[in-house]
Amino acid sequence: MNTINIKEKLTKFSQNWHPHQIGVVDDMQVLLAKIKNEFVWHKHEDEDELFQVVKGTLYMQFRDRTEVVNEGEIIIVPKGVEHNPMTKDGEEVHVLLFEKLSTAHTGNVVHEKTQTNYPKI
């Protein structure tokens, strides 16, 4: 039971699209990620995902629209909904994610950006 400093944890890594685990709450993991440009279209059949923007502006693409998520805001992507997170103009965005331990990084898609395990920091 120690305090976790999010800003300090963000200094521990630099690679985009590679979340790092900073904690576990029951069967949910808390992840930090730095993202830049476009990810990959995917969905999670059995898990919801929560994204909280710590720094910058996230654009969450859905097939029928794009939601803008500003610093200090969250968006919850329900299970089974295809989505593609992205940033604009080369901005690096920092996000905090809450998802089940069973959630696959790129859901139903295998891609060069797929990460199979999350380093703990």
GIWO-V890893 format. One record per residue. N is the residue number from 1. BURIAL is b if it has 24 or more other C-alpha atoms within 12 Angstrom, else e. Layout:
N:BURIAL
N:BURIAL
This chain:
1:e
2:e
3:e
4:e
5:e
6:b
7:e
8:e
9:b
10:b
11:e
12:e
13:e
14:e
15:e
16:b
17:b
18:b
19:b
20:b
21:b
22:b
23:b
24:e
25:e
26:e
27:e
28:e
29:b
30:b
31:b
32:b
33:b
34:b
35:b
36:b
37:e
38:b
39:b
40:b
41:b
42:b
43:b
44:b
45:e
46:e
47:b
48:b
49:b
50:b
51:b
52:b
53:b
54:b
55:b
56:b
57:b
58:b
59:b
60:b
61:b
62:e
63:e
64:e
65:e
66:e
67:e
68:b
69:b
70:e
71:e
72:e
73:e
74:b
75:b
76:e
77:b
78:e
79:e
80:e
81:b
82:b
83:b
84:b
85:b
86:b
87:b
88:e
89:e
90:e
91:e
92:b
93:b
94:b
95:b
96:b
97:b
98:b
99:b
100:b
101:b
102:e
103:b
104:b
105:b
106:b
107:b
108:e
109:e
110:e
111:e
112:e
113:e
114:e
115:e
116:e
117:e
118:b
119:e
120:e
121:e
